[in-house]
Structures are given as structure tokens and as C-alpha cells.
Amino acid sequence: MDKVRVGIIGSGFVSQVHAEAFQEVPEAELVATCGADPAGVAEFARKWKIPSSTTDYRRLLERKDIDLVVLGIPNDLHREVVVAAAEAGKHIVIEKPLAHTLEAGRAMVAACREHRVKLMYAETICFSPKYARAKKLVEEGAIGKMYMIKQSEKHSGPHSDWFYDIHRAGGGAIMDMGCHGIEWSRWMYGKPQVKSVVAHCQRVFHQRTQGEDNSVIILEFEGGGISVIEDSWVRHGGMDDRIELYGTSGVVYCDLLHGSSMETYSVDGYGYAVEKSGDTKGWTFTVFEEAHLYGFPHEMRHFTQCLLNDQPARETGEDGVATLEIIYAAYESAGTGRRINWPYEPKDPSAIPVSLWLGA
């Protein structure tokens, strides 16, 4: 294999970013795409010069000229499509979170093991150039022994209606964004065992969901490191994503987007400033090379190289399962008001995680 042939399943917001990312991966070729809306997927294929499109993912999986499928679809569909892809012998990149229930996530990992295909977990902030450089600083000893880290992602709410349906998404802000900070924290500390989880959830603004739109999680790891993860759908003014690293001999502060933007003032407003920005009148920060800043091209190139060289991926389905286990513990902590210690197993892995907060 000298080039990885890719099929994209999904044609919405995140699939647009996936297609853009692959423009920077010369080792990969976009062969086909699939989406539920015929007109939408046809336009998606035209925009990114993808030769073939369909509305039935099974037809895409039947093709012999596809090595890797990249999924950008609602959480409740992950299990069905991943298992079918594994049975078809396709390697898989799956968007976060791994699944909307722990039972589904574990079944996906088991199917991929059984059929000997790679299940690679698309956790972008473990590939973001800024955050990857921050990890390198830690590895070089720049801040001594790291004892506390923080990660926050905040904006005014998701771009698709299904995110607000807890039965499709599995939860609210924690499922949507907390999964980022959880896996990033594991990665920053070298993926040690979790020791305990404490969390708090609120529904502040978005009454259209039963889930939380604001949350705080505190993770404690074996070895003593802690992580504070803040996620919100209530913060207006566009995406805000940043990290803080604290060590015995130094500190690192890193803002993913604002330090790479242009301060802009517009009386009338303009087309696009940054993800979730809303109105562009008045002062805004206008980003450029947004997908690059998030780490999407770096992520896809890494996964492509894993296939070409038969190497293990930095982020795997097993990492996605570990993240889901922590998500369940976070919701249980928020629902009961107590610390959840490890080892931990939710009473019902088939239940949607947010039910542990709602008491359903």
C-alpha cells in the first residue's frame, strides 16, 4: 500500500473539517463519501472533489477500493457503523466521543479486535500543534514535575440539533467537550490509572436539553497529578479553548485560538470569524487555518501513517473506552455529590451517561 484510500461517512460540520484536513495529507486519497441528505452529500463531494457519493453507508463499505473510513456522525450511530465497517475489513477513524454508551464503546472495540482492523480515536487536542508543543516542554523538563493541569473549552452551544437530544448524544457538555479534556489529561500524564473523579453539572441556559450545559470535572491520577476540566455551552463570543500546566519549577499557559487570530472590528458584520462565533458585528477575533490549529490535519496524517507502516495509533478505541468510563464517573459524581474512586464500573453500562446525573 503506497496510499491510503479514504471514505468519509458524514457530510456535516465535522466531516467538512475532516475533508479539509485530508488536503494536507498527500499519503491519502479521498475516494467516496456518504451522507443522509442526497443534495447535501452531492454538494459535499463536489466541494472536495470526491469522485463518488451515496446515501447508504453500506454501499460505501462494500467498495474494495477503500482502506479507511472516517466517521463524523451522531453518537448513537457510532456502534452500528463501526461494527459494520469492521466486518467489512475497513480501518476506522471515529470522532469523539467513542460512543453514547459504555456498552456500545466496548462492543466497537471488541468488533475491531475480532476483525483485526485499527480503531483510531479522533481526539484532536492530543494533536493540536500548540498543545503537542506544550507536552514536549513537559517531557524536556521545562516545568519540573507536573502536579496540576487545566483544560477548558467553552462556547455558546453545538452546531447540530442532535447534540441537545440526550438519547442521541448520551449527555450534554461533558459528552460533547469534556471528552476532549479527559483524554488530553490522560495523555499529558502518560495515561496513568485514574484514582478518583469529582464533578459538578449545571443547566444554566439551554432549556432545550435535559443535559448539562456547564460542567467542572476534577480528575486525580495515580502518582498524584490532578486535572481540572471546565466545559460550557453558555459562553458567548465564539470558541474559547485553553490549557494551563503547573510544575514544581515552572508553568505553561496556552490559548489555542486567540493568540493565532486577528482582532477585527466591523460595523456591518461579515461571513465567518471562528467556530460558534454567532454575530460578527463589533469586535471579534478572526482565526485563520482553524483546522490546522485544532490539529485535524496532524491527526489524519498520523492515522494514515499508522496504516501505511502498521504502527499503533497515539489514540485508540481503548482510549475512547477509558474516556467513557471517566465520563460515567463524572455524571455519577455530579448526581450523588460524592467522589467516585477507582476501580469503578457503572451499574448499567448500557444507560446513557447523563442519566446518572438526572437520576433516571
C-alpha atoms as a printed R data frame, in Angstrom:
    type eleno elety resid chain resno       x      y      z
1   ATOM     1    CA   MET     A     1   0.000  0.000  0.000
2   ATOM     2    CA   ASP     A     2   1.540  3.315 -1.068
3   ATOM     3    CA   LYS     A     3  -1.544  5.440 -0.473
4   ATOM     4    CA   VAL     A     4  -4.473  5.110  1.931
5   ATOM     5    CA   ARG     A     5  -7.835  5.264  0.150
6   ATOM     6    CA   VAL     A     6 -10.407  7.009  2.331
7   ATOM     7    CA   GLY     A     7 -14.189  7.040  2.565
8   ATOM     8    CA   ILE     A     8 -15.841  9.761  4.648
9   ATOM     9    CA   ILE     A     9 -19.121  8.806  6.333
10  ATOM    10    CA   GLY     A    10 -20.994 12.002  7.161
11  ATOM    11    CA   SER     A    11 -21.226 15.311  5.340
12  ATOM    12    CA   GLY     A    12 -21.979 17.768  8.138
13  ATOM    13    CA   PHE     A    13 -19.805 20.220 10.067
14  ATOM    14    CA   VAL     A    14 -17.121 17.856 11.357
15  ATOM    15    CA   SER     A    15 -16.923 15.942  8.056
16  ATOM    16    CA   GLN     A    16 -16.222 19.245  6.312
17  ATOM    17    CA   VAL     A    17 -13.276 19.655  8.672
18  ATOM    18    CA   HIS     A    18 -12.147 16.071  8.028
19  ATOM    19    CA   ALA     A    19 -12.212 16.632  4.265
20  ATOM    20    CA   GLU     A    20 -10.271 19.878  4.684
21  ATOM    21    CA   ALA     A    21  -7.710 18.105  6.870
22  ATOM    22    CA   PHE     A    22  -7.037 15.466  4.232
23  ATOM    23    CA   GLN     A    23  -5.990 18.204  1.798
24  ATOM    24    CA   GLU     A    24  -2.780 18.299  3.866
25  ATOM    25    CA   VAL     A    25  -2.256 14.514  3.805
26  ATOM    26    CA   PRO     A    26  -0.610 13.568  0.495
27  ATOM    27    CA   GLU     A    27  -0.404  9.928  1.579
28  ATOM    28    CA   ALA     A    28  -4.212  9.671  1.481
29  ATOM    29    CA   GLU     A    29  -6.805  9.881 -1.297
30  ATOM    30    CA   LEU     A    30 -10.496 10.717 -0.790
31  ATOM    31    CA   VAL     A    31 -12.403  8.100 -2.804
32  ATOM    32    CA   ALA     A    32 -16.025  8.254 -1.674
33  ATOM    33    CA   THR     A    33 -18.383  9.865  0.802
34  ATOM    34    CA   CYS     A    34 -21.751  9.125  2.348
35  ATOM    35    CA   GLY     A    35 -24.447 11.341  3.865
36  ATOM    36    CA   ALA     A    36 -28.138 11.124  4.738
37  ATOM    37    CA   ASP     A    37 -29.181 14.102  2.603
38  ATOM    38    CA   PRO     A    38 -28.779 13.418 -1.164
39  ATOM    39    CA   ALA     A    39 -28.322 17.057 -2.150
40  ATOM    40    CA   GLY     A    40 -26.054 17.770  0.795
41  ATOM    41    CA   VAL     A    41 -23.704 14.846  0.219
42  ATOM    42    CA   ALA     A    42 -23.567 15.565 -3.527
43  ATOM    43    CA   GLU     A    43 -22.512 19.150 -2.784
44  ATOM    44    CA   PHE     A    44 -20.002 17.881 -0.214
45  ATOM    45    CA   ALA     A    45 -18.450 15.563 -2.793
46  ATOM    46    CA   ARG     A    46 -18.325 18.342 -5.388
47  ATOM    47    CA   LYS     A    47 -16.718 20.808 -2.988
48  ATOM    48    CA   TRP     A    48 -13.905 18.442 -2.002
49  ATOM    49    CA   LYS     A    49 -13.564 16.773 -5.436
50  ATOM    50    CA   ILE     A    50 -14.539 13.341 -4.092
51  ATOM    51    CA   PRO     A    51 -15.381 11.098 -7.078
52  ATOM    52    CA   SER     A    52 -18.320  9.188 -5.584
53  ATOM    53    CA   SER     A    53 -21.146  9.813 -3.108
54  ATOM    54    CA   THR     A    54 -24.011  7.764 -1.697
55  ATOM    55    CA   THR     A    55 -26.716  7.982  0.951
56  ATOM    56    CA   ASP     A    56 -26.214  4.366  2.114
57  ATOM    57    CA   TYR     A    57 -23.078  3.741  4.159
58  ATOM    58    CA   ARG     A    58 -23.336  0.001  3.443
59  ATOM    59    CA   ARG     A    59 -22.694  0.658 -0.239
60  ATOM    60    CA   LEU     A    60 -19.584  2.605  0.672
61  ATOM    61    CA   LEU     A    61 -18.366 -0.254  2.909
62  ATOM    62    CA   GLU     A    62 -18.842 -2.757  0.062
63  ATOM    63    CA   ARG     A    63 -16.240 -0.976 -2.065
64  ATOM    64    CA   LYS     A    64 -12.903 -2.743 -2.499
65  ATOM    65    CA   ASP     A    65 -11.056  0.496 -3.181
66  ATOM    66    CA   ILE     A    66 -11.443  1.874  0.368
67  ATOM    67    CA   ASP     A    67  -8.940  1.108  3.128
68  ATOM    68    CA   LEU     A    68 -10.064  3.580  5.803
69  ATOM    69    CA   VAL     A    69 -13.408  5.072  6.760
70  ATOM    70    CA   VAL     A    70 -13.644  8.307  8.753
71  ATOM    71    CA   LEU     A    71 -16.854  8.756 10.727
72  ATOM    72    CA   GLY     A    72 -18.405 12.131 11.553
73  ATOM    73    CA   ILE     A    73 -21.937 11.068 12.518
74  ATOM    74    CA   PRO     A    74 -24.192 11.372 15.601
75  ATOM    75    CA   ASN     A    75 -23.008  9.483 18.681
76  ATOM    76    CA   ASP     A    76 -25.882  6.987 18.756
77  ATOM    77    CA   LEU     A    77 -24.954  5.742 15.261
78  ATOM    78    CA   HIS     A    78 -21.303  5.011 16.063
79  ATOM    79    CA   ARG     A    79 -21.752  1.402 17.164
80  ATOM    80    CA   GLU     A    80 -23.814  0.303 14.170
81  ATOM    81    CA   VAL     A    81 -21.471  1.806 11.585
82  ATOM    82    CA   VAL     A    82 -18.198  0.873 13.300
83  ATOM    83    CA   VAL     A    83 -19.207 -2.770 13.704
84  ATOM    84    CA   ALA     A    84 -20.313 -2.913 10.061
85  ATOM    85    CA   ALA     A    85 -17.041 -1.319  8.945
86  ATOM    86    CA   ALA     A    86 -15.005 -3.778 10.999
87  ATOM    87    CA   GLU     A    87 -16.931 -6.695  9.486
88  ATOM    88    CA   ALA     A    88 -16.149 -5.240  6.042
89  ATOM    89    CA   GLY     A    89 -12.429 -5.185  6.884
90  ATOM    90    CA   LYS     A    90 -12.102 -1.386  6.911
91  ATOM    91    CA   HIS     A    91  -9.844  0.508  9.286
92  ATOM    92    CA   ILE     A    92 -11.706  3.245 11.147
93  ATOM    93    CA   VAL     A    93 -11.238  6.759 12.456
94  ATOM    94    CA   ILE     A    94 -14.056  7.606 14.853
95  ATOM    95    CA   GLU     A    95 -14.910 11.108 16.052
96  ATOM    96    CA   LYS     A    96 -15.178 11.786 19.759
97  ATOM    97    CA   PRO     A    97 -16.800 10.621 21.969
98  ATOM    98    CA   LEU     A    98 -16.288  6.961 21.121
99  ATOM    99    CA   ALA     A    99 -19.975  6.158 21.661
100 ATOM   100    CA   HIS     A   100 -23.046  7.367 23.534
101 ATOM   101    CA   THR     A   101 -22.912  4.443 25.999
102 ATOM   102    CA   LEU     A   102 -20.068  2.432 27.521
103 ATOM   103    CA   GLU     A   103 -21.630 -0.825 26.363
104 ATOM   104    CA   ALA     A   104 -21.592  0.427 22.762
105 ATOM   105    CA   GLY     A   105 -17.988  1.604 23.026
106 ATOM   106    CA   ARG     A   106 -16.800 -1.733 24.363
107 ATOM   107    CA   ALA     A   107 -18.673 -3.588 21.615
108 ATOM   108    CA   MET     A   108 -16.977 -1.407 18.979
109 ATOM   109    CA   VAL     A   109 -13.510 -2.150 20.361
110 ATOM   110    CA   ALA     A   110 -14.310 -5.886 20.522
111 ATOM   111    CA   ALA     A   111 -15.528 -5.953 16.908
112 ATOM   112    CA   CYS     A   112 -12.395 -4.235 15.645
113 ATOM   113    CA   ARG     A   113 -10.169 -6.638 17.567
114 ATOM   114    CA   GLU     A   114 -12.098 -9.623 16.214
115 ATOM   115    CA   HIS     A   115 -11.740 -8.460 12.606
116 ATOM   116    CA   ARG     A   116  -8.166 -7.173 13.076
117 ATOM   117    CA   VAL     A   117  -8.760 -3.625 11.954
118 ATOM   118    CA   LYS     A   118  -7.452 -0.472 13.583
119 ATOM   119    CA   LEU     A   119  -9.937  1.667 15.515
120 ATOM   120    CA   MET     A   120  -8.356  5.102 15.855
121 ATOM   121    CA   TYR     A   121  -9.883  7.671 18.181
122 ATOM   122    CA   ALA     A   122 -10.040 11.204 16.778
123 ATOM   123    CA   GLU     A   123  -9.063 13.229 19.852
124 ATOM   124    CA   THR     A   124  -7.867 16.384 18.143
125 ATOM   125    CA   ILE     A   125  -6.374 18.276 21.068
126 ATOM   126    CA   CYS     A   126  -3.812 15.500 21.514
127 ATOM   127    CA   PHE     A   127  -2.637 16.503 18.010
128 ATOM   128    CA   SER     A   128  -3.033 20.286 18.146
129 ATOM   129    CA   PRO     A   129   0.407 21.798 17.377
130 ATOM   130    CA   LYS     A   130   0.260 24.167 20.361
131 ATOM   131    CA   TYR     A   131  -0.782 21.522 22.838
132 ATOM   132    CA   ALA     A   132   1.659 18.967 21.414
133 ATOM   133    CA   ARG     A   133   4.447 21.528 21.894
134 ATOM   134    CA   ALA     A   134   3.308 22.050 25.485
135 ATOM   135    CA   LYS     A   135   3.623 18.311 26.121
136 ATOM   136    CA   LYS     A   136   7.095 18.371 24.580
137 ATOM   137    CA   LEU     A   137   8.076 21.148 27.014
138 ATOM   138    CA   VAL     A   138   6.989 18.949 29.909
139 ATOM   139    CA   GLU     A   139   8.933 15.981 28.529
140 ATOM   140    CA   GLU     A   140  12.007 18.197 28.222
141 ATOM   141    CA   GLY     A   141  11.751 19.050 31.924
142 ATOM   142    CA   ALA     A   142  10.836 22.696 31.360
143 ATOM   143    CA   ILE     A   143   8.467 22.921 34.336
144 ATOM   144    CA   GLY     A   144   9.777 20.143 36.568
145 ATOM   145    CA   LYS     A   145   7.346 17.539 37.909
146 ATOM   146    CA   MET     A   146   3.846 18.358 36.710
147 ATOM   147    CA   TYR     A   147   1.334 18.301 39.561
148 ATOM   148    CA   MET     A   148  -1.760 20.056 38.153
149 ATOM   149    CA   ILE     A   149  -3.160 20.784 34.711
150 ATOM   150    CA   LYS     A   150  -6.278 22.575 33.470
151 ATOM   151    CA   GLN     A   151  -8.179 22.437 30.202
152 ATOM   152    CA   SER     A   152 -11.273 24.376 29.243
153 ATOM   153    CA   GLU     A   153 -13.478 24.513 26.177
154 ATOM   154    CA   LYS     A   154 -16.351 26.973 26.130
155 ATOM   155    CA   HIS     A   155 -18.745 28.322 23.520
156 ATOM   156    CA   SER     A   156 -22.439 29.127 23.101
157 ATOM   157    CA   GLY     A   157 -23.678 25.676 22.107
158 ATOM   158    CA   PRO     A   158 -23.474 22.921 19.474
159 ATOM   159    CA   HIS     A   159 -23.997 23.397 15.746
160 ATOM   160    CA   SER     A   160 -26.442 20.484 15.219
161 ATOM   161    CA   ASP     A   161 -29.796 19.792 16.872
162 ATOM   162    CA   TRP     A   162 -28.995 16.180 17.776
163 ATOM   163    CA   PHE     A   163 -26.420 17.320 20.367
164 ATOM   164    CA   TYR     A   164 -29.313 18.579 22.522
165 ATOM   165    CA   ASP     A   165 -31.051 15.172 22.496
166 ATOM   166    CA   ILE     A   166 -29.505 13.234 25.384
167 ATOM   167    CA   HIS     A   167 -30.696  9.916 23.947
168 ATOM   168    CA   ARG     A   168 -28.671 10.554 20.800
169 ATOM   169    CA   ALA     A   169 -25.693 12.330 22.346
170 ATOM   170    CA   GLY     A   170 -25.503 10.497 25.688
171 ATOM   171    CA   GLY     A   171 -25.222 13.731 27.646
172 ATOM   172    CA   GLY     A   172 -24.548 17.446 27.398
173 ATOM   173    CA   ALA     A   173 -21.364 19.489 27.570
174 ATOM   174    CA   ILE     A   174 -19.333 16.698 29.179
175 ATOM   175    CA   MET     A   175 -20.101 14.257 26.370
176 ATOM   176    CA   ASP     A   176 -19.600 16.936 23.726
177 ATOM   177    CA   MET     A   177 -16.445 18.601 25.046
178 ATOM   178    CA   GLY     A   178 -15.430 17.091 28.387
179 ATOM   179    CA   CYS     A   179 -14.273 14.021 26.467
180 ATOM   180    CA   HIS     A   180 -11.544 16.273 24.996
181 ATOM   181    CA   GLY     A   181 -10.172 17.373 28.350
182 ATOM   182    CA   ILE     A   182 -10.401 13.885 29.860
183 ATOM   183    CA   GLU     A   183  -8.342 12.182 27.161
184 ATOM   184    CA   TRP     A   184  -5.947 15.143 26.881
185 ATOM   185    CA   SER     A   185  -5.342 14.868 30.645
186 ATOM   186    CA   ARG     A   186  -4.627 11.137 30.389
187 ATOM   187    CA   TRP     A   187  -2.227 11.796 27.521
188 ATOM   188    CA   MET     A   188  -0.423 14.647 29.284
189 ATOM   189    CA   TYR     A   189   0.295 12.489 32.337
190 ATOM   190    CA   GLY     A   190   1.291  9.444 30.264
191 ATOM   191    CA   LYS     A   191  -2.077  7.638 30.550
192 ATOM   192    CA   PRO     A   192  -1.856  6.501 34.195
193 ATOM   193    CA   GLN     A   193  -4.754  4.910 36.049
194 ATOM   194    CA   VAL     A   194  -7.386  7.285 37.340
195 ATOM   195    CA   LYS     A   195  -7.646  7.405 41.138
196 ATOM   196    CA   SER     A   196 -10.809  9.469 41.621
197 ATOM   197    CA   VAL     A   197 -13.333 11.716 39.856
198 ATOM   198    CA   VAL     A   198 -15.342 14.634 41.253
199 ATOM   199    CA   ALA     A   199 -17.732 16.620 39.049
200 ATOM   200    CA   HIS     A   200 -20.448 19.258 39.092
201 ATOM   201    CA   CYS     A   201 -23.069 19.853 36.381
202 ATOM   202    CA   GLN     A   202 -25.465 22.730 35.739
203 ATOM   203    CA   ARG     A   203 -28.192 23.560 33.254
204 ATOM   204    CA   VAL     A   204 -27.853 27.342 33.034
205 ATOM   205    CA   PHE     A   205 -29.235 28.456 29.692
206 ATOM   206    CA   HIS     A   206 -30.149 25.713 27.203
207 ATOM   207    CA   GLN     A   207 -33.579 24.520 28.329
208 ATOM   208    CA   ARG     A   208 -33.954 22.576 25.063
209 ATOM   209    CA   THR     A   209 -31.771 19.820 26.541
210 ATOM   210    CA   GLN     A   210 -32.169 17.633 29.610
211 ATOM   211    CA   GLY     A   211 -28.393 17.518 29.835
212 ATOM   212    CA   GLU     A   212 -25.895 19.895 31.386
213 ATOM   213    CA   ASP     A   213 -24.654 22.997 29.587
214 ATOM   214    CA   ASN     A   214 -21.930 23.856 32.107
215 ATOM   215    CA   SER     A   215 -19.624 21.477 33.966
216 ATOM   216    CA   VAL     A   216 -16.464 21.131 36.035
217 ATOM   217    CA   ILE     A   217 -14.556 17.857 36.473
218 ATOM   218    CA   ILE     A   218 -11.602 17.189 38.785
219 ATOM   219    CA   LEU     A   219  -9.558 14.077 37.982
220 ATOM   220    CA   GLU     A   220  -6.968 12.601 40.332
221 ATOM   221    CA   PHE     A   221  -4.427 10.201 38.832
222 ATOM   222    CA   GLU     A   222  -2.203  7.558 40.352
223 ATOM   223    CA   GLY     A   223   1.101  9.266 41.050
224 ATOM   224    CA   GLY     A   224  -0.531 12.397 42.440
225 ATOM   225    CA   GLY     A   225  -1.306 14.538 39.392
226 ATOM   226    CA   ILE     A   226  -4.679 16.255 39.163
227 ATOM   227    CA   SER     A   227  -6.598 17.791 36.287
228 ATOM   228    CA   VAL     A   228  -9.365 20.403 36.267
229 ATOM   229    CA   ILE     A   229 -11.636 20.313 33.192
230 ATOM   230    CA   GLU     A   230 -14.186 23.058 32.504
231 ATOM   231    CA   ASP     A   231 -16.747 22.831 29.697
232 ATOM   232    CA   SER     A   232 -19.572 25.175 28.793
233 ATOM   233    CA   TRP     A   233 -22.263 25.776 26.178
234 ATOM   234    CA   VAL     A   234 -23.059 29.109 27.856
235 ATOM   235    CA   ARG     A   235 -20.021 31.205 26.921
236 ATOM   236    CA   HIS     A   236 -20.837 33.695 24.135
237 ATOM   237    CA   GLY     A   237 -18.408 35.197 21.626
238 ATOM   238    CA   GLY     A   238 -17.038 32.143 19.841
239 ATOM   239    CA   MET     A   239 -14.857 29.199 20.761
240 ATOM   240    CA   ASP     A   240 -12.532 29.515 23.743
241 ATOM   241    CA   ASP     A   241 -10.056 26.651 24.291
242 ATOM   242    CA   ARG     A   242  -7.025 26.868 26.573
243 ATOM   243    CA   ILE     A   243  -4.727 24.900 28.879
244 ATOM   244    CA   GLU     A   244  -2.607 25.573 31.947
245 ATOM   245    CA   LEU     A   245   0.256 23.348 33.113
246 ATOM   246    CA   TYR     A   246   1.744 23.644 36.609
247 ATOM   247    CA   GLY     A   247   5.034 22.038 37.618
248 ATOM   248    CA   THR     A   248   7.432 22.210 40.536
249 ATOM   249    CA   SER     A   249   9.734 24.547 38.610
250 ATOM   250    CA   GLY     A   250   7.569 26.265 36.020
251 ATOM   251    CA   VAL     A   251   4.220 26.918 34.380
252 ATOM   252    CA   VAL     A   252   2.798 26.949 30.841
253 ATOM   253    CA   TYR     A   253  -0.264 28.909 29.695
254 ATOM   254    CA   CYS     A   254  -1.574 28.199 26.205
255 ATOM   255    CA   ASP     A   255  -4.570 29.684 24.355
256 ATOM   256    CA   LEU     A   256  -5.441 27.574 21.316
257 ATOM   257    CA   LEU     A   257  -7.152 30.213 19.175
258 ATOM   258    CA   HIS     A   258  -6.877 33.787 20.461
259 ATOM   259    CA   GLY     A   259  -3.119 34.019 20.065
260 ATOM   260    CA   SER     A   260  -3.490 32.990 16.425
261 ATOM   261    CA   SER     A   261  -6.245 35.392 15.432
262 ATOM   262    CA   MET     A   262  -6.762 38.866 14.060
263 ATOM   263    CA   GLU     A   263  -8.596 41.421 16.162
264 ATOM   264    CA   THR     A   264 -11.366 42.709 13.921
265 ATOM   265    CA   TYR     A   265 -13.928 45.467 14.270
266 ATOM   266    CA   SER     A   266 -16.863 45.509 11.847
267 ATOM   267    CA   VAL     A   267 -19.870 47.838 11.820
268 ATOM   268    CA   ASP     A   268 -21.914 45.639  9.471
269 ATOM   269    CA   GLY     A   269 -20.558 42.197 10.303
270 ATOM   270    CA   TYR     A   270 -19.006 39.660  7.947
271 ATOM   271    CA   GLY     A   271 -19.130 35.979  7.000
272 ATOM   272    CA   TYR     A   272 -17.104 33.854  9.425
273 ATOM   273    CA   ALA     A   273 -14.896 34.652 12.405
274 ATOM   274    CA   VAL     A   274 -14.411 31.452 14.389
275 ATOM   275    CA   GLU     A   275 -16.399 28.363 15.297
276 ATOM   276    CA   LYS     A   276 -19.558 29.217 17.306
277 ATOM   277    CA   SER     A   277 -18.926 32.963 16.947
278 ATOM   278    CA   GLY     A   278 -22.521 33.975 16.123
279 ATOM   279    CA   ASP     A   279 -22.765 37.680 15.311
280 ATOM   280    CA   THR     A   280 -19.652 39.257 13.737
281 ATOM   281    CA   LYS     A   281 -20.596 42.886 14.352
282 ATOM   282    CA   GLY     A   282 -18.369 44.908 16.651
283 ATOM   283    CA   TRP     A   283 -15.121 43.435 17.969
284 ATOM   284    CA   THR     A   284 -14.353 39.801 17.077
285 ATOM   285    CA   PHE     A   285 -11.290 37.618 16.793
286 ATOM   286    CA   THR     A   286 -10.939 36.212 13.280
287 ATOM   287    CA   VAL     A   287  -8.983 32.972 13.014
288 ATOM   288    CA   PHE     A   288  -7.136 31.581 10.024
289 ATOM   289    CA   GLU     A   289  -6.064 27.985  9.349
290 ATOM   290    CA   GLU     A   290  -8.568 26.934 12.008
291 ATOM   291    CA   ALA     A   291  -8.481 23.204 11.210
292 ATOM   292    CA   HIS     A   292  -4.676 23.331 11.421
293 ATOM   293    CA   LEU     A   293  -4.799 24.981 14.854
294 ATOM   294    CA   TYR     A   294  -7.204 22.344 16.153
295 ATOM   295    CA   GLY     A   295  -4.916 19.559 14.923
296 ATOM   296    CA   PHE     A   296  -7.151 17.842 12.359
297 ATOM   297    CA   PRO     A   297  -4.530 17.541  9.559
298 ATOM   298    CA   HIS     A   298  -1.894 16.310 12.028
299 ATOM   299    CA   GLU     A   299  -4.337 13.760 13.411
300 ATOM   300    CA   MET     A   300  -5.319 12.412  9.986
301 ATOM   301    CA   ARG     A   301  -1.737 12.262  8.760
302 ATOM   302    CA   HIS     A   302  -0.739 10.346 11.899
303 ATOM   303    CA   PHE     A   303  -3.557  7.839 11.405
304 ATOM   304    CA   THR     A   304  -2.647  7.472  7.739
305 ATOM   305    CA   GLN     A   305   0.976  6.753  8.648
306 ATOM   306    CA   CYS     A   306  -0.201  4.174 11.194
307 ATOM   307    CA   LEU     A   307  -1.855  2.252  8.356
308 ATOM   308    CA   LEU     A   308   0.995  2.644  5.883
309 ATOM   309    CA   ASN     A   309   3.576  1.493  8.436
310 ATOM   310    CA   ASP     A   310   1.375 -0.839 10.509
311 ATOM   311    CA   GLN     A   311   2.074  1.099 13.694
312 ATOM   312    CA   PRO     A   312  -0.102  1.592 16.784
313 ATOM   313    CA   ALA     A   313  -2.061  4.844 16.905
314 ATOM   314    CA   ARG     A   314  -1.480  7.516 19.536
315 ATOM   315    CA   GLU     A   315  -5.207  7.473 20.291
316 ATOM   316    CA   THR     A   316  -7.156  4.218 20.043
317 ATOM   317    CA   GLY     A   317 -10.576  2.763 20.711
318 ATOM   318    CA   GLU     A   318  -9.282  1.625 24.095
319 ATOM   319    CA   ASP     A   319  -8.531  5.263 24.930
320 ATOM   320    CA   GLY     A   320 -12.069  6.131 23.927
321 ATOM   321    CA   VAL     A   321 -13.405  3.479 26.320
322 ATOM   322    CA   ALA     A   322 -11.213  4.810 29.148
323 ATOM   323    CA   THR     A   323 -12.635  8.280 28.497
324 ATOM   324    CA   LEU     A   324 -16.203  6.941 28.570
325 ATOM   325    CA   GLU     A   325 -15.568  5.245 31.927
326 ATOM   326    CA   ILE     A   326 -14.449  8.588 33.366
327 ATOM   327    CA   ILE     A   327 -17.493 10.334 31.831
328 ATOM   328    CA   TYR     A   328 -19.820  7.876 33.596
329 ATOM   329    CA   ALA     A   329 -17.993  8.504 36.880
330 ATOM   330    CA   ALA     A   330 -18.249 12.267 36.377
331 ATOM   331    CA   TYR     A   331 -22.009 12.132 35.872
332 ATOM   332    CA   GLU     A   332 -22.417  9.858 38.897
333 ATOM   333    CA   SER     A   333 -20.334 12.249 40.997
334 ATOM   334    CA   ALA     A   334 -22.430 15.199 39.840
335 ATOM   335    CA   GLY     A   335 -25.634 13.300 40.573
336 ATOM   336    CA   THR     A   336 -24.676 11.992 44.011
337 ATOM   337    CA   GLY     A   337 -22.427 14.794 45.218
338 ATOM   338    CA   ARG     A   338 -19.630 12.409 46.126
339 ATOM   339    CA   ARG     A   339 -16.147 11.472 44.957
340 ATOM   340    CA   ILE     A   340 -16.016  8.394 42.717
341 ATOM   341    CA   ASN     A   341 -12.973  6.226 43.416
342 ATOM   342    CA   TRP     A   342 -11.327  3.607 41.233
343 ATOM   343    CA   PRO     A   343 -11.798  0.800 40.416
344 ATOM   344    CA   TYR     A   344 -15.157  1.925 39.058
345 ATOM   345    CA   GLU     A   345 -17.838  0.246 36.995
346 ATOM   346    CA   PRO     A   346 -21.175  1.951 36.297
347 ATOM   347    CA   LYS     A   347 -24.176 -0.106 37.377
348 ATOM   348    CA   ASP     A   348 -25.619 -0.063 33.862
349 ATOM   349    CA   PRO     A   349 -23.083  0.499 31.026
350 ATOM   350    CA   SER     A   350 -25.942  0.443 28.516
351 ATOM   351    CA   ALA     A   351 -27.579  3.528 30.071
352 ATOM   352    CA   ILE     A   352 -26.769  6.943 28.645
353 ATOM   353    CA   PRO     A   353 -24.176  8.525 30.985
354 ATOM   354    CA   VAL     A   354 -26.164 11.679 31.788
355 ATOM   355    CA   SER     A   355 -28.860  9.511 33.402
356 ATOM   356    CA   LEU     A   356 -26.509  9.151 36.383
357 ATOM   357    CA   TRP     A   357 -26.816 12.907 36.934
358 ATOM   358    CA   LEU     A   358 -30.525 13.088 36.162
359 ATOM   359    CA   GLY     A   359 -31.315 10.117 38.398
360 ATOM   360    CA   ALA     A   360 -33.199  8.397 35.577
